[in-house]
Amino acid sequence: MTSFQLVAPFAPAGDQPKAIAALVAGIREGRQHQCLMGVTGSGKTFTMANVIEQVQMPTLVISHNKTLAAQLYSEFREFFPHNAVHYFVSYYDYYQPEAYIPQRDIYIEKDASINSQIDRLRLAATSALVTRRDVIIVASVSSIYGLGSPSDYKDMMVAARVGQILDRDQMLARLIDIQYERNDVAFERGRIRVRGDCVEVWPPYEEFAVRIELWGDEVEQIALIHPITGEVLDRTDQVFIFPATHFVTPEERIARAVKGIREELAEQLEKFREEGKLLEAHRLDARTRYDIEMLLQTGRCPGIENYSRHLTGRKPGEPPDTLYEFFPKEFLLFVDESHVTVPQVRAMYAGDRSRKETLVAHGFRLPSALDNRPLTFEEWESKIHR
C-alpha cells in the first residue's frame, strides 16, 4: 500500500511543530473535534499536510467555495506529488433548480450547464477512493449532496486482463449498462469505439483511453493510448473500467423501483382527489407516467434524481449516499474556514426542503422527491470520524 509522502523544500517552523504534535496526539487519542487557528499566511495548509503524513489516513478537506477549494487542491498536489490528490466540487457552470411559484402560477424547469472537466475530476476522485487508500479529496459543501451508491459503483465495474476469455459483445453490453455510449466516429470521454476485435474505451475520469485487443474471445493485449492520436502510451496486464457516471443502477433494480413509484403515485393521487385537488392529481399522474415509461425503455428520465429513494431501495427519510460513503470507516476531515463552511452545511438542507415541499404540494413531484436531498447537519456530524 502506498503511504502519504510529503514533499516540501522546507521543514515546519515557528509554532507549526507544536501544532502538528498536538493535532496528531489528539487524533491518536480518539478526539473527534480539534481546532487549528492561525492568521492568513501562517502555514495552516502545510500544518495539515504534515498531520496527514503522520496519521496516514485517507483525507477529506472541505471549503465553502470553489475558489478556495481550487487553491487548496493546487497546494496539496504540490505537497503530495506521489499520492492521489483530487478535486470534488459542483460540476455546474450554471444551475437553475426546478421550482414552482404558486403566487404567480409560474413553473421553472430545471436548467443546467455541466462542466465536463469538473465532472471528470469528480469521477476521478471516486475511482481513486475505491482503488487506493493514499487519497486526499479537496471538496466544497457539494460533498453532502446525494451521489450514487458506492457498492453499485464498484459492483458494476468492468474488468479485463490479458489471457482472459471475454466475449466482445457481452463486454460492450456491460459498458453500455454503465452509461458508456458507442460512437465509432466521434471518440470522446465516456464513449466506446469498436473496430473489429479491437475495443477502445475512453473513461471520463482519465486523460487516456484504453485499447483492448481480442483474439477470438481471448484478451490478447491491453494498451493505454492517446485518445486523439491513438499513440500507445503504455501497456498493462489488466484494467478496471468504472461507470461513466456516479448514478448507475442495475436493470433488475429499475423494475423494482418502478413498482414502488407506481404504488406511491396511486397513494398520492388518492390523497389529492380526497382533498379536491384535481388539477394537481392530473399533473402528477401525467408527469410520473411519462417518467416511468422513460425508465422502462431507456433506463433514465429527466429528473431521475427525484426517484433516487426508489432506485437505491432506501426507506423514507433515510439519508442519501454521498461522497462520505466512498471513504473507508476511518478517515480524516479538515473543515477549512470553519466559521463560514459549517453554517453553510447547516443551511443547505432547509433551502432544498422548502423548494421541494412546494413542488410536491402542487403535483409536480412525488413525496419521495424530498429524499433527494443534502445531508442534515446532524447526519453530516454523524459521518465525521476525526
C-alpha positions as CSV (number, residue, x, y, z in Angstrom):
1,M,0.0,0.0,0.0
2,T,1.4,3.4,-1.0
3,S,1.8,5.7,2.0
4,F,1.5,9.5,2.1
5,Q,4.8,11.1,1.3
6,L,5.1,14.9,2.0
7,V,7.4,16.7,-0.4
8,A,8.4,20.2,0.6
9,P,11.6,22.3,0.4
10,F,11.2,23.4,4.0
11,A,10.5,22.0,7.4
12,P,7.9,23.1,9.9
13,A,9.0,26.2,11.8
14,G,7.7,28.6,14.5
15,D,4.5,27.3,16.2
16,Q,4.0,24.7,13.5
17,P,5.8,21.7,15.1
18,K,3.9,22.3,18.3
19,A,0.5,22.5,16.4
20,I,1.3,19.3,14.4
21,A,2.3,17.3,17.5
22,A,-0.9,18.5,19.4
23,L,-3.2,17.6,16.4
24,V,-1.6,14.2,15.8
25,A,-1.7,13.4,19.5
26,G,-5.4,14.4,19.6
27,I,-6.2,12.1,16.6
28,R,-4.4,9.1,18.1
29,E,-6.2,9.7,21.4
30,G,-9.5,9.4,19.6
31,R,-10.5,13.1,19.9
32,Q,-13.2,13.8,17.3
33,H,-13.0,17.6,17.1
34,Q,-10.0,19.9,17.1
35,C,-9.5,23.4,16.0
36,L,-6.4,24.9,14.3
37,M,-6.3,28.7,14.4
38,G,-3.8,30.9,12.6
39,V,-3.6,34.2,10.7
40,T,-3.5,34.3,6.9
41,G,-0.1,33.1,5.7
42,S,0.8,31.3,8.9
43,G,1.1,27.9,7.2
44,K,-2.1,26.2,8.2
45,T,-2.2,24.1,5.0
46,F,1.4,23.0,5.5
47,T,0.5,22.0,9.0
48,M,-2.5,20.0,7.7
49,A,-0.2,18.3,5.2
50,N,2.2,17.2,8.0
51,V,-0.7,15.8,10.1
52,I,-1.8,13.8,7.1
53,E,1.7,12.4,6.6
54,Q,2.0,11.3,10.2
55,V,-1.5,9.9,10.6
56,Q,-1.6,8.1,7.2
57,M,-5.4,8.2,6.8
58,P,-7.5,9.0,3.7
59,T,-8.4,12.6,4.0
60,L,-11.3,14.9,3.0
61,V,-10.8,18.7,3.1
62,I,-13.9,20.8,2.6
63,S,-14.1,24.5,1.9
64,H,-17.0,26.9,1.5
65,N,-16.4,27.9,-2.2
66,K,-14.8,26.6,-5.4
67,T,-12.1,29.2,-5.5
68,L,-10.6,28.3,-2.1
69,A,-11.1,24.6,-2.8
70,A,-9.1,25.0,-6.0
71,Q,-6.3,26.8,-4.1
72,L,-6.1,24.1,-1.5
73,Y,-6.2,21.4,-4.3
74,S,-3.2,23.0,-6.0
75,E,-1.2,23.3,-2.8
76,F,-1.9,19.7,-1.7
77,R,-0.9,18.4,-5.2
78,E,2.5,20.1,-4.7
79,F,2.9,18.7,-1.2
80,F,1.9,15.1,-2.2
81,P,3.0,14.5,-5.8
82,H,3.2,10.8,-5.3
83,N,-0.3,10.3,-3.9
84,A,-3.8,10.7,-5.2
85,V,-5.0,14.3,-4.7
86,H,-8.4,15.0,-6.2
87,Y,-10.9,17.8,-6.6
88,F,-14.6,17.4,-5.9
89,V,-16.9,20.4,-6.3
90,S,-20.2,21.0,-8.0
91,Y,-19.9,20.4,-11.7
92,Y,-22.4,23.0,-12.8
93,D,-21.2,26.2,-14.6
94,Y,-24.9,27.3,-14.4
95,Y,-27.7,25.7,-12.4
96,Q,-31.4,26.7,-12.2
97,P,-33.2,24.2,-9.9
98,E,-36.7,23.1,-10.6
99,A,-39.1,25.3,-8.8
100,Y,-42.8,26.5,-8.6
101,I,-44.0,29.9,-7.5
102,P,-47.7,29.3,-6.5
103,Q,-48.5,33.0,-6.0
104,R,-47.9,33.7,-9.7
105,D,-48.5,30.1,-11.0
106,I,-45.0,30.0,-12.6
107,Y,-43.2,26.7,-13.0
108,I,-39.5,26.9,-13.6
109,E,-38.0,23.9,-15.2
110,K,-34.5,22.6,-14.2
111,D,-31.8,24.0,-16.4
112,A,-28.1,23.4,-16.0
113,S,-24.8,23.6,-17.8
114,I,-22.3,20.8,-16.8
115,N,-18.6,21.5,-16.9
116,S,-17.2,18.2,-18.4
117,Q,-13.7,18.9,-17.0
118,I,-15.0,19.2,-13.4
119,D,-17.2,16.1,-14.0
120,R,-14.0,14.2,-15.0
121,L,-12.3,15.4,-11.7
122,R,-15.3,14.2,-9.6
123,L,-15.3,10.8,-11.3
124,A,-11.5,10.6,-10.8
125,A,-12.0,11.3,-7.1
126,T,-14.4,8.5,-6.5
127,S,-12.5,6.0,-8.7
128,A,-9.4,6.7,-6.6
129,L,-11.3,6.2,-3.3
130,V,-12.4,2.7,-4.3
131,T,-9.0,1.6,-5.5
132,R,-6.4,3.0,-3.1
133,R,-6.0,4.5,0.4
134,D,-3.5,7.2,-0.1
135,V,-6.2,9.7,-1.2
136,I,-6.8,13.3,-0.4
137,I,-10.0,14.8,-1.7
138,V,-10.5,18.6,-1.6
139,A,-14.2,19.4,-1.9
140,S,-16.8,22.0,-1.4
141,V,-20.0,21.6,0.5
142,S,-21.4,19.8,-2.6
143,S,-19.9,16.7,-0.9
144,I,-23.1,16.5,1.3
145,Y,-25.4,16.1,-1.7
146,G,-26.6,12.7,-2.9
147,L,-24.2,10.7,-5.1
148,G,-24.6,7.2,-6.5
149,S,-24.3,4.1,-4.3
150,P,-20.6,3.2,-3.8
151,S,-21.5,-0.5,-3.8
152,D,-23.2,-0.3,-7.2
153,Y,-20.3,1.8,-8.5
154,K,-17.8,-0.9,-7.5
155,D,-20.0,-3.9,-8.5
156,M,-20.7,-2.6,-12.0
157,M,-17.1,-2.1,-12.8
158,V,-15.8,-3.8,-15.9
159,A,-12.5,-5.6,-15.6
160,A,-10.3,-7.1,-18.3
161,R,-6.9,-8.9,-18.1
162,V,-4.6,-10.4,-20.7
163,G,-5.4,-14.0,-21.3
164,Q,-9.0,-13.7,-20.0
165,I,-11.8,-15.3,-22.0
166,L,-14.1,-12.4,-22.7
167,D,-17.0,-12.2,-25.2
168,R,-16.8,-8.9,-27.1
169,D,-20.5,-8.4,-27.4
170,Q,-21.1,-9.1,-23.7
171,M,-18.3,-6.6,-22.7
172,L,-19.9,-3.9,-24.9
173,A,-23.3,-4.6,-23.4
174,R,-21.9,-4.2,-19.9
175,L,-20.1,-1.0,-20.8
176,I,-23.4,0.4,-22.2
177,D,-25.2,-0.6,-19.0
178,I,-22.8,1.6,-17.0
179,Q,-23.6,4.6,-19.2
180,Y,-20.9,4.5,-21.9
181,E,-22.0,5.3,-25.4
182,R,-20.9,3.7,-28.6
183,N,-19.7,6.0,-31.3
184,D,-17.2,4.7,-33.9
185,V,-16.7,8.2,-35.4
186,A,-16.5,10.9,-32.7
187,F,-14.4,9.4,-29.9
188,E,-14.9,11.4,-26.7
189,R,-15.0,10.9,-23.0
190,G,-17.5,8.3,-21.9
191,R,-17.6,6.7,-25.3
192,I,-16.6,3.3,-26.9
193,R,-15.1,2.8,-30.4
194,V,-15.2,-0.6,-31.9
195,R,-13.0,-1.8,-34.9
196,G,-13.4,-5.5,-35.4
197,D,-11.9,-7.2,-32.4
198,C,-10.4,-4.0,-31.1
199,V,-12.4,-2.2,-28.5
200,E,-11.3,1.3,-27.4
201,V,-12.9,2.9,-24.3
202,W,-12.3,6.5,-23.0
203,P,-13.2,6.5,-19.3
204,P,-14.5,10.0,-18.4
205,Y,-12.2,10.2,-15.4
206,E,-9.0,9.6,-17.3
207,E,-6.8,11.6,-19.7
208,F,-6.0,8.5,-21.7
209,A,-8.2,5.8,-23.4
210,V,-7.9,2.0,-23.1
211,R,-7.5,-0.3,-26.1
212,I,-8.5,-3.9,-25.6
213,E,-7.4,-6.2,-28.4
214,L,-9.1,-9.6,-28.7
215,W,-8.1,-12.8,-30.5
216,G,-11.4,-14.5,-30.8
217,D,-12.8,-14.4,-27.2
218,E,-9.4,-14.1,-25.6
219,V,-7.9,-10.8,-24.5
220,E,-4.6,-10.6,-26.4
221,Q,-3.3,-7.3,-25.2
222,I,-4.3,-4.1,-23.3
223,A,-2.8,-0.7,-24.1
224,L,-3.3,2.8,-22.7
225,I,-3.5,5.1,-25.7
226,H,-3.7,8.8,-26.5
227,P,-7.4,9.3,-27.3
228,I,-6.7,11.7,-30.2
229,T,-3.7,10.3,-32.0
230,G,-4.0,6.6,-30.9
231,E,-0.4,6.6,-29.9
232,V,0.4,3.8,-27.4
233,L,1.4,5.4,-24.1
234,D,1.8,2.2,-22.0
235,R,0.8,-1.5,-21.9
236,T,-0.7,-3.2,-18.9
237,D,-1.8,-6.8,-18.0
238,Q,-5.2,-5.7,-16.6
239,V,-7.6,-2.8,-16.5
240,F,-10.6,-1.7,-14.4
241,I,-13.2,0.5,-16.1
242,F,-15.6,2.3,-13.7
243,P,-19.0,3.6,-14.6
244,A,-19.2,6.8,-16.8
245,T,-21.5,8.4,-14.2
246,H,-22.0,8.2,-10.4
247,F,-25.6,7.3,-10.9
248,V,-25.8,3.7,-12.2
249,T,-28.5,1.2,-11.3
250,P,-28.7,-2.5,-12.2
251,E,-31.5,-3.3,-14.6
252,E,-33.4,-5.6,-12.2
253,R,-33.5,-2.7,-9.6
254,I,-35.2,-0.4,-12.1
255,A,-38.1,-2.8,-12.3
256,R,-38.4,-2.9,-8.5
257,A,-38.1,0.9,-8.4
258,V,-40.9,1.4,-11.0
259,K,-43.2,-0.8,-8.9
260,G,-42.5,1.4,-5.8
261,I,-43.1,4.6,-7.9
262,R,-46.4,3.3,-9.1
263,E,-47.6,2.4,-5.6
264,E,-46.5,5.9,-4.3
265,L,-48.3,7.5,-7.3
266,A,-51.5,5.7,-6.5
267,E,-51.4,6.8,-2.9
268,Q,-50.7,10.5,-3.7
269,L,-53.4,10.6,-6.4
270,E,-55.9,9.3,-3.9
271,K,-54.9,11.9,-1.4
272,F,-55.2,14.7,-4.0
273,R,-58.6,13.6,-5.1
274,E,-59.8,13.4,-1.5
275,E,-58.6,17.0,-1.0
276,G,-60.3,18.1,-4.2
277,K,-57.0,18.9,-5.9
278,L,-58.0,17.5,-9.3
279,L,-55.5,19.7,-11.3
280,E,-52.6,18.6,-9.1
281,A,-53.7,15.0,-9.4
282,H,-53.8,15.2,-13.2
283,R,-50.5,17.0,-13.4
284,L,-48.7,14.4,-11.2
285,D,-50.3,11.5,-13.0
286,A,-49.2,12.7,-16.4
287,R,-45.6,13.6,-15.4
288,T,-45.0,10.5,-13.4
289,R,-46.3,8.1,-16.0
290,Y,-44.1,9.7,-18.6
291,D,-41.1,9.2,-16.3
292,I,-42.0,5.6,-15.7
293,E,-42.2,4.9,-19.4
294,M,-38.8,6.5,-20.0
295,L,-37.2,4.5,-17.1
296,L,-38.6,1.2,-18.5
297,Q,-37.5,1.9,-22.1
298,T,-34.2,3.7,-21.7
299,G,-33.2,3.3,-18.0
300,R,-33.2,7.0,-17.4
301,C,-35.6,10.0,-17.4
302,P,-35.4,13.8,-16.9
303,G,-35.1,14.5,-13.2
304,I,-34.2,10.8,-12.4
305,E,-32.5,12.0,-9.2
306,N,-36.0,12.7,-7.8
307,Y,-36.7,8.9,-7.8
308,S,-33.3,8.1,-6.1
309,R,-35.1,6.7,-3.0
310,H,-36.8,4.0,-5.0
311,L,-33.8,3.4,-7.3
312,T,-31.5,2.8,-4.3
313,G,-34.0,1.0,-2.1
314,R,-33.8,3.5,0.7
315,K,-36.5,3.9,3.3
316,P,-38.4,7.3,3.6
317,G,-36.3,9.8,5.4
318,E,-33.1,7.7,5.2
319,P,-30.1,9.8,4.3
320,P,-28.7,9.5,0.7
321,D,-25.4,8.1,-0.3
322,T,-22.8,10.9,-0.6
323,L,-19.1,11.2,-1.1
324,Y,-18.6,10.2,2.6
325,E,-19.8,6.7,1.8
326,F,-16.9,6.2,-0.7
327,F,-14.4,6.8,2.2
328,P,-13.4,3.9,4.5
329,K,-14.7,3.9,8.0
330,E,-11.7,5.7,9.4
331,F,-10.7,9.0,7.6
332,L,-9.7,12.5,8.4
333,L,-11.9,15.5,7.8
334,F,-10.5,19.1,7.7
335,V,-13.0,21.9,7.5
336,D,-11.3,25.0,6.1
337,E,-12.6,28.4,7.2
338,S,-15.0,26.5,9.5
339,H,-16.7,29.7,10.7
340,V,-18.2,30.0,7.2
341,T,-18.3,26.4,6.0
342,V,-20.1,24.8,9.0
343,P,-23.1,27.3,8.8
344,Q,-23.2,26.7,5.1
345,V,-23.5,22.9,5.6
346,R,-26.4,23.5,8.0
347,A,-28.2,25.9,5.6
348,M,-28.2,23.5,2.6
349,Y,-30.9,21.1,3.8
350,A,-33.5,23.8,4.8
351,G,-33.3,25.6,1.5
352,D,-33.6,22.4,-0.6
353,R,-36.5,21.1,1.6
354,S,-38.6,24.3,1.2
355,R,-38.4,24.3,-2.6
356,K,-39.3,20.7,-2.9
357,E,-42.2,20.8,-0.5
358,T,-43.8,23.4,-2.8
359,L,-43.3,21.1,-5.8
360,V,-44.8,18.1,-4.0
361,A,-47.8,20.1,-2.7
362,H,-48.7,21.3,-6.3
363,G,-48.3,17.9,-8.0
364,F,-45.0,18.4,-9.8
365,R,-43.2,15.7,-7.8
366,L,-44.0,12.7,-5.7
367,P,-43.2,13.0,-1.9
368,S,-40.2,10.7,-2.4
369,A,-38.5,13.6,-4.2
370,L,-38.0,15.1,-0.7
371,D,-35.4,12.3,-0.1
372,N,-33.3,13.5,-3.0
373,R,-31.5,16.0,-0.7
374,P,-28.3,17.0,1.0
375,L,-27.5,15.7,4.4
376,T,-28.9,17.4,7.5
377,F,-26.3,18.9,9.8
378,E,-26.8,16.1,12.3
379,E,-26.4,13.5,9.6
380,W,-23.2,15.2,8.5
381,E,-21.8,15.3,12.0
382,S,-22.5,11.5,12.4
383,K,-20.3,10.7,9.4
384,I,-17.3,12.6,10.8
385,H,-14.7,10.2,12.2
386,R,-11.9,12.6,13.1
